[in-house]
Amino acid sequence: MQIFEEFSREYFREELLRFRGLMSEKSFYDDLNKFSDCKSSRAFYGLLYVYVNTLDLTEDDKVLMEATKLEFDRRLGYMLMR
C-alpha cells in the first residue's frame, strides 16, 4: 500500500515563493562544493516533490514552476562558474 501526500495549490504557491526567496540569497549556494548534498539541490527537489504531489494545478502554476526551474538552472550555473 502506497501513501502519497497531497498538497493544496496554496501550499505549492507558498513553497514556490519561499524557494524563489532562497534563490536570491548568496548563502544559498555556499555548499556547492559538496555537489552530492548541497542545500540548493535539496531545496529544489523539495519544491519538485510538492509540485508533483499538488492537486488542481493550473496552467499558470505550471508556467511559474518552469520559469523557476529555468532561473534556478541559470543561477546555479553562474554560481558554479565563479
PLY file of the C-alpha trace (Angstrom):
ply
format ascii 1.0
element vertex 82
property float x
property float y
property float z
element edge 81
property int vertex1
property int vertex2
end_header
0.00 0.00 0.00
1.47 3.32 -1.06
0.62 6.53 0.72
1.08 9.75 -1.20
0.81 13.17 0.33
-1.47 15.54 -1.46
-0.81 19.26 -1.27
-3.04 22.23 -1.91
-2.37 24.76 -4.61
-1.93 27.46 -1.95
0.78 25.41 -0.23
2.57 24.96 -3.56
2.48 28.72 -4.15
3.89 29.37 -0.65
6.73 26.90 -1.24
7.42 28.35 -4.68
7.73 31.86 -3.24
9.91 30.59 -0.39
12.23 28.85 -2.86
12.45 31.93 -5.08
13.39 33.94 -2.00
16.15 31.46 -1.16
17.49 31.67 -4.70
18.17 35.37 -4.20
20.46 34.75 -1.20
24.12 34.21 -1.97
24.49 31.89 1.04
22.01 29.52 -0.63
24.84 28.41 -2.91
27.64 28.28 -0.31
27.94 24.50 -0.20
28.08 23.77 -3.93
31.49 22.16 -3.50
29.75 19.20 -1.80
27.86 18.60 -5.04
26.10 15.47 -3.82
24.22 17.00 -0.90
24.08 20.76 -1.31
21.38 22.95 0.17
20.20 24.36 -3.15
19.64 20.91 -4.66
17.77 19.65 -1.62
15.53 22.72 -1.68
14.80 22.32 -5.38
13.97 18.62 -5.00
11.69 19.50 -2.10
9.86 22.02 -4.26
9.65 19.48 -7.06
8.15 16.93 -4.65
5.47 19.42 -3.62
4.80 20.32 -7.27
4.34 16.72 -8.37
2.01 15.97 -5.45
-0.16 19.10 -5.71
-3.74 18.70 -6.79
-5.55 21.06 -9.15
-2.56 22.90 -10.57
-3.46 25.50 -13.15
-1.59 26.24 -16.35
-0.24 29.38 -14.65
1.22 27.24 -11.85
2.94 25.04 -14.40
4.39 28.08 -16.19
5.65 29.51 -12.88
7.31 26.22 -12.00
9.01 26.02 -15.39
10.21 29.63 -15.10
11.53 28.95 -11.60
13.36 25.85 -12.82
14.99 27.81 -15.64
16.00 30.63 -13.33
17.41 28.16 -10.80
19.48 26.45 -13.51
20.87 29.79 -14.68
21.74 30.98 -11.19
23.27 27.63 -10.32
25.40 27.74 -13.47
26.54 31.26 -12.68
27.49 30.32 -9.11
29.40 27.25 -10.31
31.43 29.37 -12.72
32.55 31.79 -10.00
0 1
1 2
2 3
3 4
4 5
5 6
6 7
7 8
8 9
9 10
10 11
11 12
12 13
13 14
14 15
15 16
16 17
17 18
18 19
19 20
20 21
21 22
22 23
23 24
24 25
25 26
26 27
27 28
28 29
29 30
30 31
31 32
32 33
33 34
34 35
35 36
36 37
37 38
38 39
39 40
40 41
41 42
42 43
43 44
44 45
45 46
46 47
47 48
48 49
49 50
50 51
51 52
52 53
53 54
54 55
55 56
56 57
57 58
58 59
59 60
60 61
61 62
62 63
63 64
64 65
65 66
66 67
67 68
68 69
69 70
70 71
71 72
72 73
73 74
74 75
75 76
76 77
77 78
78 79
79 80
80 81
